[in-house]
């Protein structure tokens, strides 16, 4: 499903590749997901540096809007490690190779994987994470972040009854974890370590640094998918 690869690209940290693919993304949106046209055009109309700064403010300040899927299900539990292993095995069976700087539950990567599967398998893969997609979409909508439309598009393609509005009451009770006070609480407990040649180590990946940074404080509400998700 081409639209999944397009959404994955639109969710990624903006770079030159996104701008180079602009015309193709707009054409694809016109054909498969017209609701994405305003967002796509607005995103591409800005300066790359500005869009990168906006992305960082939305997806790297706190855990509540993390694009790591298992952040919203397993948090730091032991189950997270096994879930990572299982998902990695899925990728390997599909011939998708990851390097040491990628975590398997990173949503754009998961969407890229689903884009290589059959339409029904891709839709089932989206339905499997539909509660997470709705939660992320709802939080982004609450914060007036335009990326929320991407999550509603994914839920529509999944055939799920959930939308970003489905979690309005749930997230209204959550404490924001992207405020200066909340972020200061995280930094106060973080142990700063200086590691030589950290760029060569898989443990120093930006995504893993993100996990470690927000591993102790301001924990958002987590989902229990075993309690009954959308099928």
C-alpha positions in Angstrom: 0.0 0.0 0.0 1.7 3.1 -1.3 0.0 5.4 1.1 1.6 3.8 4.1 5.1 4.5 2.8 4.0 8.1 2.1 2.6 8.5 5.7 5.9 7.0 7.0 7.9 9.6 5.1 5.6 12.5 6.4 6.1 11.2 10.0 9.8 11.1 9.8 12.2 13.8 10.9 12.0 16.2 7.9 15.0 16.1 5.6 15.9 16.8 2.0 14.5 13.5 0.9 11.1 14.6 2.0 11.3 17.8 0.0 12.6 15.9 -3.0 9.6 13.6 -2.9 7.1 16.5 -2.5 5.5 16.3 -5.9 5.1 12.6 -5.7 3.6 12.8 -2.2 1.1 15.4 -3.3 0.0 13.3 -6.3 -0.3 10.3 -4.1 -2.4 12.2 -1.6 -4.7 13.4 -4.4 -5.3 9.8 -5.5 -5.5 7.9 -2.2 -5.9 10.3 0.7 -7.2 13.7 -0.2 -7.5 14.7 3.4 -3.7 14.7 3.6 -3.4 17.4 0.9 -3.6 20.5 3.2 -1.1 19.0 5.6 1.3 17.9 3.0 1.2 21.2 1.1 1.6 23.2 4.3 4.5 21.0 5.5 6.4 21.4 2.2 5.7 25.1 2.0 7.9 25.9 5.0 11.6 26.1 5.4 13.3 22.8 6.2 15.0 24.1 9.3 11.7 25.4 10.7 10.0 22.1 10.0 12.8 20.2 11.7 12.5 22.4 14.8 8.7 21.9 14.9 9.1 18.2 14.6 11.5 18.1 17.5 9.1 20.1 19.7 6.3 17.7 19.0 8.0 14.3 19.0 11.1 14.7 21.2 9.7 16.5 24.2 8.4 13.9 26.5 7.2 10.3 26.0 3.5 10.9 25.4 4.0 11.6 21.6 6.9 9.2 21.1 6.8 7.4 17.8 8.1 4.3 19.5 5.0 2.1 19.6 6.0 -0.1 22.6 6.6 3.1 24.6 2.8 3.3 24.9 2.2 -0.4 25.7 5.1 -2.0 27.6 7.0 1.1 28.9 10.2 -0.3 30.6 8.8 -3.7 31.4 10.4 -7.0 30.5 7.7 -7.6 27.9 9.1 -4.8 25.8 12.3 -6.7 25.0 10.4 -9.8 23.9 8.0 -7.7 21.8 11.1 -6.1 20.1 12.5 -9.5 19.3 9.2 -10.8 17.9 8.8 -7.7 15.7 12.4 -7.9 14.5 11.7 -11.5 13.5 8.7 -10.3 11.4 11.0 -7.9 9.6 13.6 -10.4 8.9 11.1 -12.9 7.5 10.0 -10.1 5.2 13.6 -9.4 4.1 13.7 -6.0 5.9 17.2 -5.3 7.3 17.7 -2.9 10.2 20.9 -1.2 11.2 22.0 -0.6 14.8 20.5 2.9 14.8 16.9 1.7 14.3 14.5 0.3 16.8 11.9 -2.1 15.4 8.9 -0.4 17.0 9.6 3.0 15.4 6.3 3.8 13.8 7.7 5.1 10.4 9.7 1.9 10.1 6.7 -0.3 11.0 4.7 1.5 8.3 7.4 0.9 5.8 7.2 -2.8 6.6 3.4 -2.9 6.3 3.7 -1.1 2.9 5.4 -4.3 1.6 2.7 -6.6 2.7 -0.6 -7.5 1.0 -3.4 -5.0 1.5 -5.3 -7.2 4.0 -2.1 -8.0 6.0 -1.2 -4.3 6.1 -4.7 -3.4 7.3 -4.5 -6.1 10.0 -1.1 -4.7 11.1 -2.7 -1.3 11.5 -5.6 -2.7 13.4 -3.2 -4.4 15.8 -1.9 -1.0 16.8 -5.1 1.0 16.3 -5.4 2.0 20.0 -1.9 3.4 20.0 -2.6 5.3 16.8 -5.7 6.8 18.2 -3.9 7.7 21.4 -1.1 9.4 19.5 -3.5 11.2 17.2 -5.6 12.4 20.1 -2.6 13.8 22.0 -1.4 15.5 18.9 -4.8 17.0 18.3 -5.0 18.2 21.8 -1.6 20.0 21.3 -2.9 21.4 18.0 -0.1 19.6 16.1 -1.2 19.1 12.5 0.4 15.6 12.3 -2.8 14.2 14.0 -4.4 13.9 10.5 -1.8 11.3 9.6 -3.1 9.0 12.4 -6.7 9.4 11.4 -5.7 8.5 7.9 -4.0 5.3 9.1 -7.1 4.4 11.2 -9.3 4.9 8.3 -7.2 2.6 6.1 -7.2 0.1 8.9 -11.0 0.0 8.9 -11.0 0.8 12.6 -13.8 2.5 14.4 -11.3 4.5 16.4 -10.2 8.1 15.6 -8.2 10.8 17.3 -11.4 11.9 18.9 -12.0 8.5 20.5 -9.6 9.3 23.3 -10.6 12.9 24.1 -11.9 12.0 27.6 -9.0 9.8 28.4 -6.2 12.2 27.5 -8.0 15.1 29.2 -7.0 13.6 32.5 -3.3 13.3 31.6 -0.6 15.6 32.9 1.4 17.2 30.0 4.9 15.8 29.9 6.3 18.4 27.5 6.2 21.4 29.8 9.4 23.1 31.0 8.7 21.9 34.6 8.2 18.3 33.5 11.3 18.3 31.3 13.3 19.8 34.1 12.3 17.0 36.4 13.7 14.5 33.8 17.0 16.3 33.4 17.5 16.6 37.1 17.6 12.8 37.5 19.5 12.1 34.3 23.1 10.9 34.8 25.4 12.5 32.3 27.9 10.1 30.9 30.7 10.9 28.5 31.4 8.0 26.1 34.2 8.1 23.7 33.3 7.4 20.1 29.7 7.1 21.0 28.7 7.4 17.4 30.0 3.9 16.6 27.9 2.2 19.3 24.4 0.9 18.7 23.6 1.8 22.3 24.0 5.5 21.5 21.3 5.6 18.9 19.1 8.8 19.1 16.0 6.7 19.7 17.6 4.8 22.6 18.9 8.0 24.1 15.2 9.2 23.9 14.1 6.2 25.8 16.7 6.5 28.5 16.1 10.3 28.9 12.4 9.7 29.7 12.7 6.5 31.6 12.0 7.8 35.1 9.6 10.8 35.2 6.2 12.0 34.1 4.9 8.6 32.9 1.9 8.9 30.6 -1.0 6.5 30.7 -0.2 3.2 29.0 -2.4 0.9 27.0 -3.3 -2.7 27.7 -3.8 -4.2 24.3 -4.6 -7.6 25.8 -7.7 -6.1 27.3 -9.4 -6.0 24.0 -8.3 -3.9 21.0 -9.9 -3.2 17.6 -10.0 -6.1 15.2 
